[in-house]
Amino acid sequence: MVPNSAPPNRIPDLLEALKVEYDNLTQEVSTNRGSRDDPDGKGAVAHISEMTAFQQQLSELQRNHLQIKQKYEDEVARLQKELELRGGPSTPSGGPSASTSTHPQPPPPAIGHGQTNMLDNVMSVSRPQAPGMDHSPMGPGASGPTNGAHPPHPPHGGYPGPYSNEGPTSTVMVAGTKRKTSGSSITGPPPRPMVGKPPGSSTINDVDPNAVPSDLKVEGADWFAIFNPKLPRNLNMGMVHSLDHKSVVCCVRFSNDGKFLATGCNRTAQIFDVNTGDLIITLNDESVSKDGDLYIRSVCFSPDGKFLATGAEDKLIRIWELATKRICHTLRGHEQDIYSLDYSRDGQVLVSGSGDRTARLWDTKTGNALHSLATDDLGPKDAGVTSVAISPDGRYVAAGSLDRMVRVWDAQSGYMWERLEGHKDSVYSVAFTPDGNSLISGSLDKTIKVWDLGTIQRGGAVPGANICRSTLVGHKDFVLSVACSPCGRWIVSGSKDRSVQFWETQTSNTLFMLQGHKNSVISVCVSPAGGLFATGSGDCRARIWRYDPLLNAN
């Protein structure tokens, strides 16, 4: 790769030695000019010739040095570009460093017993890149994934792309400018019963982005998506809005009508208009001390869109009335950070998950606790709750936890119906399918599992009957968030590997892989109205994406 020559680290020493020799010769020539022993100046001429030769050699060495340096830089740039396209973990040491951010990654709060840190190592880099500072192509940033057992934010540390399809126009917010894109809602028949398939039967994990045909790739200035070359392409996608934040975006959530997107970050929850991308509401509890950080780990709209529940590091759940931007209820009782929230469809119950190893149900009208559902049923262990979900009919509550289990309770009685075992590491996200018959879980073991809850739905649980229907394999790192489309046909997952994967529920195949962030994708959410999904990342951005069927697809 580099010509055989003196090692680059010796070149400056050689150059310095030549310069010293040059100075000595110059001084000697000056002395010899006045020498009486050489009245004809022949010695001076010889010294000048020798000095000129040294000068030429010095110039030649400098040129060689610059050529070698340029070759190294070109090679580093090529390797870095290859890593960026592959979504690789790091920039080679000694290579060009990425711009640093003024926004530090959220601190790792302790959770549960034994001080297990839920926020350790979700971020792919030590400091997320600040929005607007660097619009270079999507890449790994200044450093690779950090090592550790658990990521920073469990349950949840823009440019338009050239895509073609027709539909209502919307705008892309980029550095204060708006660009027109197209998008449309998606409809489709409900999925047929899923059939378990061997993991990895059709993935794009090892596809070389450079080798993908142009019709299987869409991209923007700092993002790209690759469609599975093993499958017929039946979807299109593109970015709609890129929403800059001043800190890590810990969570994203659409309103029930799909018109608004809420995000949680340091100290504030923010609400954006999905159509325009404009920030319309900022919620900040002014009574909280201004010292230190206070990350909002979870947000959830009430079904009628009048309230927003937020869960934070201070162990409190705040219910905000959006019309007045004021807190109408503060729910107290958890003993650790709040990591997940979900409303029942009738809006009467709110469920919360915390690092204190409990999921709790709350009466939204009175603010009173209805049930405390403990995950330490099998003895003392690290079973902090990372994610909760209420079934569409409101009858069941599911929770993922650090002890690798998914638990399902009866929401009315608090009785535990089932413990679902199969993941090999902590479960960081759970979501029900729209029909309530299946449960989706994402884990630090890099997989997603779909569980059959049919026996519970039919009114009786049989031990061992709630089986894992399929395992989705394809992510290269922790799966941090999962969501299901309102039609039930697709599953969306976000990972520490900085990618989003779009899966077909029926076949467990990956339809496309999106590289749209410069840090971990901490949270994903699909719009209940269909056609859009959102991502929140450690790169201090939330982004809204569209997905829609190709006109010539079956």
Residue pairs with C-beta under 8 A, 6 or more apart in sequence:
1 71
1 75
2 68
2 71
2 72
3 68
5 64
5 68
6 14
8 65
8 68
8 69
8 72
11 61
11 65
11 68
14 61
15 58
15 61
15 62
15 65
18 54
18 57
18 58
18 61
19 58
21 54
22 51
22 54
22 55
22 58
25 47
25 50
25 51
25 54
26 51
28 47
29 44
29 47
29 48
29 51
32 38
32 43
32 44
32 47
33 41
33 44
35 43
37 43
38 44
73 96
76 92
76 94
76 95
76 96
77 95
77 96
79 92
79 95
80 91
80 92
80 95
80 96
80 139
80 140
81 137
81 139
82 88
82 210
83 89
83 90
83 91
83 139
83 140
84 137
84 138
84 139
84 140
85 209
85 210
85 224
86 208
86 209
87 140
87 476
87 497
87 498
87 499
87 515
88 140
88 144
89 124
89 140
89 144
89 145
90 140
90 143
90 144
90 145
91 97
91 98
91 139
91 140
91 141
91 142
91 143
91 144
97 142
98 125
98 129
98 134
98 136
98 139
98 141
98 142
99 129
99 133
99 134
100 127
100 129
100 142
101 127
101 128
101 129
101 130
101 133
101 540
102 130
103 127
103 128
103 130
103 246
103 247
103 248
103 540
104 127
105 123
105 126
105 127
105 128
105 152
105 157
105 248
105 538
106 119
106 152
106 153
106 157
106 247
106 248
106 250
106 266
106 293
106 295
107 119
107 293
108 117
108 118
108 119
108 120
108 152
109 117
109 118
109 119
109 313
109 337
109 355
110 116
110 117
110 336
110 355
111 117
111 118
111 336
111 337
111 355
111 384
111 402
112 336
112 355
112 356
112 357
112 382
112 383
112 384
112 402
113 357
113 380
113 382
114 382
116 149
116 150
116 382
116 384
116 402
117 148
117 150
118 150
118 151
118 152
118 153
118 154
118 337
118 339
118 355
118 384
118 386
118 402
119 150
119 151
119 152
119 153
119 154
119 157
120 146
120 148
120 149
120 150
120 151
120 152
121 145
121 146
121 147
121 148
121 149
121 150
121 151
121 152
121 496
122 151
122 152
122 153
122 154
122 157
122 478
122 480
122 496
122 520
122 522
122 538
123 146
123 151
123 152
123 157
123 248
123 519
123 520
123 538
124 140
124 141
124 144
124 145
124 146
124 157
124 496
124 497
124 498
124 518
124 519
124 520
124 538
125 140
125 141
125 142
125 143
125 144
125 157
125 518
125 519
125 538
126 142
126 143
126 146
126 157
127 142
127 157
128 157
128 248
128 518
128 519
128 537
128 538
128 539
128 540
129 141
129 518
129 519
129 539
129 540
130 540
131 242
131 244
131 245
131 539
131 540
131 541
132 175
132 244
135 159
135 175
135 221
135 222
136 222
137 221
137 222
138 222
138 223
138 224
138 515
138 516
138 517
138 518
139 518
140 498
140 518
141 518
141 519
145 477
145 496
145 497
149 444
150 402
150 426
150 444
151 428
151 444
151 478
151 480
151 496
151 520
151 522
152 248
152 520
152 522
152 538
153 248
153 250
153 251
153 295
153 297
153 339
153 480
153 522
153 523
154 339
154 386
154 387
154 426
154 428
154 429
154 480
155 251
155 297
155 298
155 339
155 340
155 353
155 386
155 387
155 400
155 428
155 429
155 480
155 481
155 523
156 250
156 251
156 252
156 264
156 297
156 298
156 339
156 340
156 387
156 429
156 480
156 481
156 522
156 523
156 536
157 248
157 519
157 520
157 538
158 172
158 173
158 174
158 220
158 222
158 223
158 239
158 241
158 242
158 243
158 541
158 543
159 172
159 174
159 220
159 221
159 222
159 223
159 239
159 242
160 172
160 174
160 179
160 181
160 220
160 238
160 239
161 218
161 219
161 220
161 221
161 223
161 224
161 225
161 238
161 239
162 218
162 219
162 220
163 181
163 182
163 218
163 236
163 237
163 238
164 236
165 182
165 184
165 236
165 548
165 550
165 551
166 182
166 184
166 551
167 182
167 183
167 184
167 185
167 548
168 182
168 183
168 184
169 180
169 181
169 182
169 183
170 180
170 181
170 182
170 183
170 240
170 241
170 275
170 276
170 277
170 546
171 178
171 179
171 180
171 181
171 240
171 241
171 276
171 277
172 178
172 179
172 180
172 181
172 239
172 240
172 241
172 242
172 277
173 241
173 242
173 243
173 277
173 278
174 242
178 277
181 238
181 239
181 240
181 546
182 238
183 238
183 240
183 531
183 532
183 546
183 548
184 531
184 546
184 548
185 529
185 530
185 531
185 548
186 485
186 487
186 530
186 531
186 547
186 548
186 549
187 487
187 530
188 487
188 489
188 549
189 487
190 434
190 435
190 487
190 488
190 489
191 487
191 488
191 489
191 505
191 506
192 506
194 438
194 450
194 469
194 470
194 505
194 506
194 508
195 470
195 506
195 507
196 468
196 469
196 470
196 471
196 508
197 470
197 507
197 508
197 509
199 447
199 471
199 472
199 473
199 508
200 473
200 474
201 508
201 509
202 228
202 230
202 231
202 507
202 509
202 510
203 228
203 473
203 474
203 509
203 510
204 226
204 227
204 228
204 229
204 230
204 474
204 510
204 512
204 513
205 473
205 474
205 475
205 476
205 510
205 513
207 226
207 228
207 229
207 513
209 217
209 224
209 226
212 226
212 227
212 229
213 229
215 233
216 226
216 227
216 228
216 229
216 233
217 224
217 225
217 226
217 227
218 224
218 225
218 236
218 237
218 238
219 225
220 238
220 239
222 516
222 518
223 239
223 514
223 515
223 516
223 517
224 514
224 515
225 237
225 512
225 513
225 514
225 515
225 516
226 512
226 513
227 233
227 235
227 511
227 512
228 509
228 510
228 511
228 512
230 509
231 509
231 511
232 553
232 554
233 550
233 553
234 511
234 549
234 550
234 553
234 554
235 502
235 511
235 512
235 547
235 548
235 549
235 550
235 553
236 547
236 548
236 549
236 550
237 502
237 512
237 514
237 545
237 546
237 547
237 548
238 545
238 546
239 516
239 543
239 544
239 545
239 546
240 277
240 532
240 544
240 545
240 546
241 272
241 274
241 277
241 543
241 544
242 541
242 543
243 261
243 263
243 272
243 277
243 279
243 541
243 542
243 543
243 544
244 540
244 541
245 263
245 265
245 270
245 540
245 541
245 542
246 265
246 266
246 540
247 265
247 266
247 267
247 293
247 295
247 540
248 265
248 266
248 295
248 522
248 537
248 538
248 540
249 263
249 264
249 265
249 522
249 523
249 536
249 537
249 538
249 540
249 541
249 542
250 264
250 265
250 295
250 296
250 297
250 298
250 522
250 523
250 536
251 263
251 264
251 296
251 297
251 298
251 299
251 522
251 523
251 536
252 261
252 262
252 263
252 299
252 523
252 524
252 525
252 534
252 535
252 536
252 542
253 261
253 262
253 263
253 299
253 300
253 301
253 525
254 260
254 261
254 262
254 274
254 301
254 525
254 526
254 527
254 528
254 529
254 532
254 534
255 261
255 262
255 301
255 305
255 528
256 301
256 303
256 304
256 305
256 528
257 305
257 528
257 529
258 274
258 527
258 528
258 529
258 530
258 532
259 273
259 274
259 275
259 305
259 529
260 271
260 272
260 273
260 274
260 280
260 301
260 305
261 271
261 272
261 274
261 525
261 534
261 542
261 544
262 269
262 270
262 271
262 272
262 299
262 300
262 301
262 308
263 269
263 270
263 271
263 272
263 299
263 536
263 542
264 295
264 296
264 297
264 298
264 299
264 310
264 536
265 295
265 296
265 540
266 293
266 294
266 295
266 296
267 284
267 288
267 293
267 294
267 295
267 296
268 282
268 283
268 284
268 296
269 282
269 283
269 296
269 299
269 308
269 310
269 320
270 279
270 281
270 282
270 283
271 279
271 280
271 281
271 282
271 283
271 308
271 322
272 278
272 279
272 280
272 542
273 280
274 527
274 532
274 544
277 544
281 322
281 325
283 308
283 310
283 320
283 325
285 318
285 327
288 294
288 314
293 313
294 312
294 313
294 314
295 312
295 313
296 310
296 311
296 312
297 311
297 312
297 313
297 337
297 338
297 339
297 340
298 309
298 310
298 311
298 338
298 339
298 340
298 341
298 352
299 308
299 309
299 310
299 311
299 341
300 308
300 309
300 341
300 342
300 343
300 350
301 307
301 308
301 309
301 343
302 308
302 309
302 343
302 347
302 364
303 343
303 344
303 345
303 346
303 347
304 347
305 322
306 321
306 322
306 323
307 319
307 320
307 321
307 322
307 328
307 364
308 319
308 320
308 322
309 317
309 318
309 319
309 320
309 341
309 343
309 350
310 317
310 318
310 320
310 341
311 317
311 337
311 338
311 339
311 340
311 341
311 352
311 354
312 318
312 337
312 338
313 337
313 338
315 332
315 334
315 335
315 336
315 337
315 338
315 354
316 330
316 331
316 332
316 334
316 338
317 330
317 331
317 334
317 338
317 341
317 350
317 352
317 362
318 327
318 329
318 330
318 331
319 327
319 328
319 329
319 330
319 331
319 350
319 364
319 367
320 326
320 327
320 328
321 327
321 328
329 364
329 367
330 367
331 350
331 352
331 362
331 367
331 369
333 360
333 369
333 372
334 352
334 354
334 356
334 358
334 360
335 354
335 356
336 354
336 355
336 356
336 384
337 354
337 355
338 352
338 353
338 354
339 353
339 354
339 355
339 384
339 385
339 386
339 387
340 352
340 353
340 385
340 386
340 387
340 388
341 350
341 351
341 352
341 353
341 388
342 350
342 351
342 388
342 389
342 390
343 349
343 350
343 364
343 390
344 350
344 351
344 390
344 394
344 411
345 390
345 392
345 393
345 394
346 394
347 364
348 363
348 364
348 365
349 361
349 362
349 363
349 364
349 370
349 390
349 394
349 411
350 361
350 362
350 364
351 359
351 360
351 361
351 362
351 388
351 389
351 390
351 397
351 411
352 359
352 360
352 362
352 388
353 359
353 385
353 386
353 387
353 388
353 399
354 360
354 384
354 385
355 384
355 385
356 384
356 385
357 374
357 375
357 376
357 383
357 384
357 385
357 401
358 372
358 373
358 374
358 375
358 385
359 372
359 373
359 375
359 385
359 388
359 397
359 399
359 409
360 369
360 370
360 371
360 372
360 373
361 369
361 370
361 371
361 373
361 397
361 411
361 414
362 368
362 369
362 370
363 369
363 370
371 409
371 411
371 414
372 414
373 397
373 399
373 407
373 409
373 414
373 416
375 383
375 384
375 385
375 399
375 401
375 403
375 405
375 407
376 383
377 416
377 419
378 403
381 403
382 402
382 403
383 401
383 402
383 403
383 405
384 401
384 402
385 399
385 400
385 401
386 400
386 401
386 402
386 426
386 427
386 428
386 429
387 399
387 400
387 427
387 428
387 429
387 430
388 397
388 398
388 399
388 400
388 430
389 397
389 398
389 399
389 430
389 431
389 432
389 439
390 396
390 397
390 398
390 411
390 432
391 397
391 398
391 411
391 432
391 436
392 432
392 434
392 435
392 436
393 436
394 411
395 410
395 411
395 412
395 436
396 408
396 409
396 410
396 411
396 417
396 436
396 453
396 456
397 408
397 409
397 410
397 411
398 406
398 407
398 408
398 409
398 430
398 432
398 439
399 406
399 407
399 409
399 430
400 406
400 426
400 427
400 428
400 429
400 430
400 441
400 442
400 443
401 407
401 426
401 427
402 426
402 427
403 426
404 421
404 423
404 424
404 425
404 426
404 427
404 443
405 419
405 420
405 421
405 423
405 427
406 419
406 420
406 423
406 427
406 430
406 439
406 441
406 451
407 416
407 418
407 419
407 420
408 416
408 417
408 418
408 419
408 420
408 439
408 453
408 456
408 466
409 415
409 416
409 417
410 416
410 417
417 456
417 461
418 453
418 456
418 461
418 466
420 439
420 441
420 451
420 466
420 468
422 449
422 468
422 471
423 441
423 443
423 445
423 447
423 449
424 443
424 445
425 443
425 444
425 445
426 443
426 444
427 441
427 442
427 443
427 444
428 442
428 443
428 444
428 478
428 479
428 480
428 481
429 441
429 442
429 479
429 480
429 481
429 482
430 439
430 440
430 441
430 442
430 482
431 439
431 440
431 482
431 483
431 484
432 438
432 439
432 440
432 484
433 439
433 440
433 450
433 484
433 488
433 505
434 484
434 486
434 487
434 488
435 488
436 453
436 457
437 452
437 453
437 454
437 457
438 450
438 451
438 452
438 453
438 469
439 450
439 451
439 453
440 448
440 449
440 450
440 451
440 482
440 484
440 491
441 448
441 449
441 451
441 482
442 448
442 479
442 480
442 481
442 482
442 493
443 449
443 478
443 479
444 478
444 479
445 479
446 473
446 475
446 476
446 477
446 478
446 479
446 495
447 471
447 472
447 473
447 475
447 479
448 471
448 472
448 475
448 479
448 482
448 491
448 493
448 503
449 468
449 470
449 471
449 472
450 468
450 469
450 470
450 471
450 472
450 491
450 505
450 508
451 466
451 467
451 468
451 469
452 466
452 467
452 468
452 469
453 466
454 465
454 466
455 461
455 462
455 465
455 466
456 466
470 508
471 508
472 491
472 493
472 503
472 508
472 510
474 501
474 510
474 513
475 493
475 495
475 497
475 499
475 501
476 495
476 497
476 499
477 495
477 496
477 497
478 495
478 496
478 497
478 520
479 493
479 494
479 495
480 494
480 495
480 496
480 520
480 521
480 522
480 523
481 493
481 494
481 521
481 522
481 523
481 524
482 491
482 492
482 493
482 494
482 524
483 491
483 492
483 493
483 524
483 525
483 526
483 533
484 490
484 491
484 492
484 505
484 526
485 491
485 492
485 526
485 530
485 533
486 526
486 527
486 528
486 529
486 530
487 530
488 505
489 504
489 505
489 506
490 502
490 503
490 504
490 505
490 511
490 526
490 547
491 502
491 503
491 504
491 505
492 500
492 501
492 502
492 503
492 524
492 526
492 533
493 500
493 501
493 503
493 524
494 500
494 520
494 521
494 522
494 523
494 524
494 535
495 501
495 520
495 521
496 520
496 521
497 520
498 515
498 517
498 518
498 519
498 520
498 521
498 537
499 513
499 514
499 515
499 521
500 513
500 514
500 516
500 521
500 524
500 533
500 535
500 545
501 510
501 512
501 513
501 514
502 510
502 511
502 512
502 513
502 514
502 547
503 509
503 510
503 511
504 510
504 511
514 545
516 535
516 543
516 545
517 535
517 537
517 538
517 539
517 541
517 543
518 537
518 539
519 537
519 538
519 539
520 537
520 538
521 535
521 536
521 537
522 536
522 537
522 538
523 534
523 535
523 536
524 533
524 534
524 535
524 536
525 533
525 534
526 532
526 533
527 533
527 534
531 546
531 547
531 548
532 544
532 545
532 546
532 547
533 544
533 545
533 547
534 542
534 543
534 544
534 545
535 542
535 543
535 545
536 542
537 543
